[in-house]
Amino acid sequence: MSDHVVVERDGAVATVVLNRPAQHNAINAAMYRDLPGIVAGLDADPEVRVLVLRGAGTRAFASGADISEFEAERSDAVRAKAYNEKVAAAEQAIEGCTKPTVAMIHGYCIGGGAGLALSCDIRFADTAASFAITPAKLGLVYSLESTRRMVDLVGPSRAKWVLMGGLRIPAARAAELGLFDEVVPTEELAATTYDFAGTVCTRAQFSVRAAKVMVNRISAGQTVDDDESVRLRNSSFGTEDFAEGVRAFLEKRPPDFRWS
């Protein structure tokens, strides 16, 4: 496994660090290869409640895929297909994680870095951050899945604007578009991100993960209840966390949720 993806643990929060600061955390093929297994392991760990994805240092979340590898990794259609499958698998692993995923974005969030950030549930950025998706500057085509994630956030017209222009979008404008959920000064980004992660860790985890399921179903086109969505909602009433939440409310104290 590459040492360019590092996992840090602090209680119930696990941080996955893209660890190539000298290259502005450009994502190489080995990092894409390793990410699905790392995310799956944290998703299966009952001690982990929230995943934070960030880049090493404060200059970049990730400046994109490592273009220096393109001649070797994408030199023909066969190799390009294998490379693109690694990228898709990494993004799908993050998007498919049952636990909340939060991108903490310092500085550059470009190309492949933007793809990973869009795969997360929530994106916090600093005022120095910038966002760009640049296939139009390289003669490439952005994948349908990655495009769908952006359309979900900003709508079709603005997604076309981002993709066709390939422009570097400042943090404030990215937040206006819906690409970033919150923008704060650089010195406040870590506290903002981890305070939110810590808050989510104190909530009923059944509710947190069910919320992710419900929102993802709506994004996929579901507009009315089906048997599974009804079952998911009704099953919450039988959990110990529901009973604890009611007790805590009546006793005027913070709840102590135990389900993970």
N, C-alpha and C positions, 0 to 999 in steps of 0.2 A: 504494500500500500504506500502511496506517495506521502511524503512529509509536507506536501503543499496544501493538504487539508488537515486541519488540526481541530480536535474537539476539546473544549474546556467545559468544566462542570462547576456550577455553583448552586447547591441545593437542587431544586426541581427544575432549574433552567439549564439547558445545554446550549452552548454556543459553538457553531460550526464556523471555523475561521478559514477563509481563502488566504493562503499564507505564501504569497509571492510579492512582498512589498516592493522589492527592487524593480519588479516588472509591473508595478501598479496592479498587482493581483490578477494579471492576465491569466485566463483559465486555459490550461493545457489539456491534452487528451487524457492524461492520467488522472487529472482532477475530475473530469467528467465521468471517467470510468469508476472512480472510487465513491463518488457522492451517493449513488443509490444504496450501496451497502451500508454506508455510514448513517444515512437517514433512516433506513429500515431498522438498524440496530437501536437507534435512539427511540424510534416509534414503538418498538417492542419492549423497551425498558420501563417497568412500572414506576421507577423513581423519577422519570422525566415527565414534566407536564407541558413545557413550552420549549420550542427550538428557536434560537436566534441565529440568523445567518449574517455574517459581516466579513469585511476584508481586514487584513492585518494593517495596522497603522491608521492614519487619518487622511491619507491623500486619495485613497480610492476604495470603493467597494469592490469593483472589478472593472478594468478598462476594456474588457471584451475578451473574446477568444484569442488565444495566442497565434497571431497571424504568421509568426515565424515557422509554425508547423504546417501551414497550409499546403506548401509544395509537396510535403511528404504525406500528409494526412488526407488531402483533397485533390491529389494530382490527377485522378481519373474518377469516373462515375462509381466504380466499385468501392474505392477507398472513401470517396465522399459519402456514399450511402452508409458505410460502417461508422464513419465519424458522426454523421448526423444522427444516427441511432443512439450513440453515446450521449450526445447533447439532449436528445428527446428523453432518454431514460433518466437523466439527472433532473431535468425539469419536472417530469412526471412524478418522480419520487418525492420531490418537495411538495408539489401540488397535492399528491395523494396521501401525504402524511396525515394520520388521523388527529394528530395534536396540532395546536396552533403554531404557525411559523411566522416569524417576524424578521423582516430585512432591516438591518441597521446600516444606513447608507452614508458614509463619508465620501465626499469628493466624487470622482468619476463613477458613473453607473452606465456603462456603454455596451452596446452589442450583446455579447454573451452574458455579461454581467447584468444587463437589463433583463435578459431572459430569465435568469435565476431569480432576480428580484420580483418580477411579475408572477413567478410561480409561488411566491410566499403569500400568506393571507393578508398581511399588513406591512406597510413600508413607512419607516420613519427616516428622515433625511436631515442633514445639516444644511445651513445656508450656503455652504460652499459646494454643495452637490450639483451635479448636472446629469441629465439623462439624454441618451441618444440611442437610436437603433439604426444601424448604418448599412444594411445590405445594398441599398441603392448606390453607395459609394464604392462598393466592391464588386458589383455585377452579380450579386447573389439574390436569392429569394427567401424571405422569411417564412418559417414553417407555418402551417395552418394552425396548429395548436398554440404556438406562441402568439400569433396574430389574434386568435380568438381571445386569449387572456387580456390583450390590450384593448380589444373592442369592448369586452365586458366592462372595462374601467372607464374608457373615454368615449365610446361610441364610434360608429363607422367612419364618419367624416374626419374626425380628429385623428383616428388611427391612420387613415390614408395620408393625412398631413405629416404625421410623424414618420411614416415609412417612406413616402415619396421624397420628402425633403432631406431626411437623414441629418437634421439639424441638432446641434447641441442645445438642449433646453435647460435654462437655469432653474434652480430649485423652486423658486416661488411660482414660476409659470407651470412647472411640472405638477405642483400641488393644485393649482387652478384647474388643470386638465383632469386631475384625479389619479395621476400616476404615483404621486406621493400622498400619504394620508396626513402627515404632519411634518412641518419643517421648523427646526429650532436652531439656535446658535450652536456652533461646533462643540463648545465646551459643555453644552447641555444635552447633547445627543445620547450619550451613554446612559445618563441618569433617566432621561425620558423613556428610552427603550426598555431599560431593565426595571424601572418602576412599573411600567405597563405589564411587562412579563410577570413581575412579582404579583401584581394585582390579579392577573388571570390565574395564577397558581392558587390563589386563595378562593377562587370561585368553584362551584360544583362542576367537576370535570365532565360528568355525564352531560350537563347542560352546555358546557363549552363545546364539546365535540359534536353534540347534536346540532348546535347552531351552525357549525361548519358544514355538516351534512345537508341541512335544510337550505342554506344559502347556495351551496354548490348545485343542489338539485334545481333550484330556481334558475341559476345561471345556465344550466343545461336545457332549460326550456319547460320544466314542469310548472304548471299554473294552478293545479287543483290537487287535493290530497289523493294519495293512493294508499293501498294497504300498508305499505312500509312506512310512509310518513305518519300515518295514524298510529301504527304500532309503536313507532319511536316516541311520539309524544305521550301516548297513554302509558307506556312503560316507565316513564319518569316518576309517576305517582307511586310506584312500588319500590322505589329505591330508598336506602337508608339516608342518602344525602337529602332527599326531599323531606323526610321526617326531621332530620337535623335542621334544615333550613326553617321549617315551621316552628320548631322548638326555640331556635335562636331568636326568631322574630318575636315570639310571644314573651320570651325572657329578656328581650332587649339587650342582647349580647351578640358579638360577632359569631357567625357559624364556624364550626370546625368540621369541614368536609373531609371525608377519609377516602372516598372512592377515587381510584386512579386508573 
